[in-house]
Amino acid sequence: MSADPAGGEPRGQAPELLAQAAAAGIHRLAIPTPFQVGRVNAYLIEDSPLTLIDSGPNSAKALDELERALADLGHSVEDLELLIVSHQHIDHFGLASILARRSGAEVAALEPLAPFLASFGRETDLDDAFAQGLMLRHGIPADVVTALRAVSASFRGWGASVEVTQPLAPDGELRLRDRTLRVLHRPGHSPSDTVFLDESSSTLLAADHLIAHISSNPLLARPLGAEPDVGAARPQALLTYMDSLEQTREMELSLVLPGHGDPIVDHVALIDERFRMHRRRAEKIRRLIADEPRTAHEIAQELWGNVAVTQAFLTLSEVLGHADLLLRDRSVVEQEAGGGSALQRSLGASRGRGSRVARARRPVLASAQPRRVARSRVGVRRSPGPRRPRWAHPRTTRRGSRRARRVRCCAG
């Protein structure tokens, strides 16, 4: 995740907004993690069944603080009746197995995510193999790749396999006694990102889909259920994420409760700023390859220095995600050479500032095709028909961005 102070709500409003959520029966439990992103937000929904969305990592400290937070609300782990997993990152589901065993609660997650959670060890082996192939292909040295695989293996203790007993269908519903949660698949930050809309209060429980103080990093990830395949087309995580943000932008929401940090009121303004940020970063990458081809890792080193080594896969995901914006715009091409890949300026693209990202004609995304407008549920604006997604429209800006030296991520 990249630090991003723009958007969101002033910190002073957080207690009032959290009190508003608590009045609707939704309580934030901020659970410690060992990761740079800091605490992760679990949410207790006081309803029937008594429901916990996300749990925190598999650590004694996280469990201790979760138990104390539940006790402050008059509950214990054994009272929990439904555990919901928002996505596949270990800071969000690591404790789910322990909580399910102690409470006997049902475990709900997006149906395609269930096999991943049930076979966590095998699935992370496949993820590591996928990441290794991408890193080697895009210029990260073999010794760095080996070191990063060792680091990844050391993180696995913060997660644990858990059996999903209640698979959720995308665009389905979870009916509680006093409310209905709409289940919305919003991939991008991970393939399994799921958000939950409480229709009774127009509150979106967004996990890592949208966060106020840092921008969610769309990590390159092996598609759920797929085997690692170096020859396969790589996932376009950033394009997928921006498509998901476009869908969320169209929702009528009173409050967004994120997976990290404080609540969000004006989600539209925050999403618009994220679109501008991604366009600025893509333009910066375009300028870096105006004169000569570079690998994605070389570009990352130019942008982030040593961070591109210590967090090589994270910065690689950032570069390739924004390269996909440029490839879609036909302002750069990806060149194959020696079993690897480099990015270079398209022969038809200008070297100057006149070639702006998203200025070329671009096909309308699938999400912008005519929508079904017969339903009029709370939380969804009606659409008049097909249109280009908002993030695809060019907006020039004179605001420069300082050279980033930190990249933060909630991948766990």
Order of alpha helices (4+ residues) and beta strands (2+ residues): beta-alpha-beta-beta-beta-alpha-beta-alpha-alpha-beta-alpha-alpha-alpha-beta-beta-beta-beta-beta-beta-alpha-beta-alpha-alpha-alpha-alpha-beta-beta
